[in-house]
Amino acid sequence: MARLTVKKLFPRELRKGTPTPEEVASIPRQPIVFVLDDVQDTFNVGALFRVADAVAAEKIYLCGQTPAPPNPRIHKAAVGTEQWVPWEHRAHIAELIVELKAQGKTIIAVEQHPKSISYVELSVALPVALIVGHETRGVSQQALELADVIVELPMLGVTRSLTVAAAAAVVAYKVLETSR
């Protein structure tokens, strides 16, 4: 079982700036992609770029009406990560999911749903695609029907949901933890 090597960074290292193309090319990408299904808020899109960078994801797919870079609000929330995290816009999420399945990726929708399992029970092998959805409507019915598994995070307090970026971060790290 391989272990992730984690280097603790000091604040001055965290604000290093834009990486060189060589540094970006040397990142050992994890076989995980994020699929944004009509995520509307530019803050959430930017935050998801940060999450994707944090886990060294292969790519982010911005689907449907999800706003895309260049966008000053995405840039601010992404803290520049949208400049080096690979991304692509796709008009139709169903076509993308079919392609990702053909590539051997397990499709995981992060959504509160009658068929969902708790993220605690999640155990999948890489490669995976994590789908997060619209801030109000959630993951589309079309994407839910094509997903291999639907995962949710237990809500123990008054609030019944997290931001899509927070939920994606929890599930992404769970996937990396259980797939090693």
C-alpha positions in Angstrom: 0.0 0.0 0.0 1.7 3.2 -1.2 1.6 6.2 1.0 1.3 9.8 -0.1 4.4 11.9 0.6 3.3 15.2 2.2 5.6 18.1 2.6 4.6 20.7 5.2 4.9 24.2 3.6 5.6 27.4 5.4 3.5 30.5 4.7 6.2 32.0 2.4 6.2 28.8 0.4 2.5 28.8 0.1 2.7 32.2 -1.7 5.4 31.1 -4.1 3.6 32.3 -7.2 2.8 30.8 -10.5 4.7 27.5 -11.2 6.9 27.1 -14.2 5.7 24.9 -17.0 8.4 22.4 -16.0 7.1 22.4 -12.4 3.5 21.8 -13.6 4.7 19.0 -15.9 6.5 17.3 -13.1 3.4 17.0 -10.9 2.5 13.3 -10.5 -1.2 13.5 -11.4 -3.7 11.3 -9.5 -6.1 9.4 -11.7 -9.0 11.4 -10.6 -11.1 14.0 -12.5 -13.7 16.5 -11.3 -16.9 17.0 -13.3 -18.8 20.2 -12.5 -22.5 19.7 -13.5 -23.9 23.2 -14.0 -22.1 24.6 -11.0 -23.1 28.3 -11.2 -21.2 30.2 -8.5 -17.8 31.4 -9.7 -16.5 31.1 -6.1 -17.4 27.4 -6.1 -15.7 26.9 -9.5 -12.6 28.6 -8.3 -12.6 26.7 -5.0 -13.0 23.4 -7.0 -9.9 24.4 -9.0 -8.0 24.7 -5.6 -9.3 21.3 -4.5 -8.3 19.7 -7.8 -4.8 21.2 -7.4 -4.6 20.1 -3.8 -5.2 16.4 -4.8 -3.2 16.7 -8.1 -6.2 15.8 -10.2 -5.8 15.0 -13.8 -8.4 17.4 -15.0 -11.6 19.4 -14.3 -14.5 19.2 -16.7 -16.8 22.3 -16.7 -20.1 21.1 -18.0 -23.3 22.8 -19.2 -23.6 26.4 -17.9 -20.6 26.2 -15.5 -18.6 29.4 -15.9 -15.1 29.0 -17.2 -11.8 30.8 -17.0 -10.7 33.4 -17.7 -12.9 35.0 -15.1 -11.7 37.4 -12.4 -14.0 35.9 -9.7 -12.9 32.3 -10.6 -9.2 33.5 -10.6 -9.6 35.1 -7.1 -11.2 32.0 -5.5 -8.8 29.7 -7.4 -5.8 31.7 -6.2 -4.4 31.2 -9.7 -4.7 27.4 -9.8 -6.9 27.6 -12.9 -3.8 28.5 -14.8 -2.2 25.1 -14.3 -4.9 22.6 -13.4 -5.9 21.1 -16.8 -9.6 21.9 -17.6 -12.0 21.6 -20.4 -15.6 22.7 -21.1 -18.2 20.2 -22.2 -21.7 21.1 -23.2 -23.2 17.7 -22.5 -22.5 15.9 -19.3 -24.0 12.5 -20.4 -21.6 12.3 -23.4 -18.7 13.0 -21.1 -19.7 10.4 -18.5 -20.0 7.8 -21.3 -16.4 8.7 -22.4 -15.1 8.6 -18.9 -16.6 5.2 -18.3 -15.0 4.0 -21.6 -11.7 5.1 -20.1 -12.3 2.8 -17.1 -13.2 5.5 -14.6 -15.7 4.8 -11.8 -18.3 7.6 -11.8 -19.0 8.9 -8.3 -21.8 11.5 -7.9 -21.7 13.5 -4.7 -25.3 14.1 -3.9 -28.0 13.6 -1.2 -30.2 10.9 -2.7 -32.3 7.9 -1.6 -29.7 5.6 -3.3 -26.6 7.3 -1.8 -24.2 5.7 0.5 -22.2 7.5 3.2 -18.8 8.6 2.2 -17.5 6.5 5.1 -18.6 3.4 3.2 -16.9 4.4 0.0 -14.1 2.1 -1.2 -13.2 2.4 -4.9 -10.2 1.8 -7.1 -8.7 4.5 -9.1 -9.3 5.9 -11.7 -12.4 7.9 -10.7 -14.5 10.8 -11.8 -16.2 12.9 -9.1 -19.4 14.7 -10.2 -20.7 17.7 -8.2 -23.7 19.7 -9.1 -25.6 22.9 -9.2 -25.7 24.7 -5.8 -29.5 24.4 -5.5 -30.6 21.6 -7.9 -27.6 19.3 -7.2 -26.3 16.7 -9.7 -28.6 16.4 -12.7 -30.9 13.3 -12.9 -29.2 12.4 -16.1 -25.8 12.3 -14.4 -27.2 10.4 -11.4 -28.6 7.7 -13.6 -25.2 7.2 -15.3 -23.2 7.2 -12.0 -21.7 4.0 -10.7 -22.2 5.2 -7.1 -23.8 8.1 -5.3 -22.1 9.3 -2.2 -23.2 11.8 0.4 -21.8 13.3 3.5 -23.9 13.0 6.7 -25.2 16.4 7.9 -25.3 16.3 11.7 -26.2 19.9 12.4 -28.9 22.3 11.3 -27.5 23.0 7.8 -28.4 20.3 5.3 -25.6 20.8 2.8 -22.0 21.9 2.3 -20.6 23.9 -0.5 -19.8 21.7 -3.5 -16.1 22.4 -3.1 -16.1 21.3 0.6 -18.0 18.1 -0.3 -15.8 17.4 -3.2 -12.7 17.8 -1.1 -13.9 15.3 1.5 -14.9 12.7 -1.0 -11.7 13.2 -3.1 -9.5 12.6 -0.1 -11.6 9.6 0.9 -11.1 8.2 -2.6 -7.3 8.7 -2.4 -7.2 7.2 1.1 -9.2 4.0 0.3 -7.6 3.4 -3.1 -4.0 3.1 -2.0 
